[in-house]
Amino acid sequence: MSYTKGLRHFKERPVHVACPVCAYRADQKAGKLRKDAVLACPACGLLFRPSECWCIGG
């Protein structure tokens, strides 16, 4: 595997994120979390930023 493919895989790995309202756990890309992009809950449709959420990880 080349160096750039390894970085791409690291950036696109799934990270568990729980919705702050309904607590639904979904996988989001690590790159979106690092960029603090707006995430959408697939269950309730809430839009939130990772920096505003206590429930990122594990």
Buried (B, 14 or more C-beta within 10 A) or exposed (E): EEEEEEEEEEEEEEBEBBBBEEEEEBEBBBBBBEEEEEBEBEEEEBEBEBEEBEBBEE
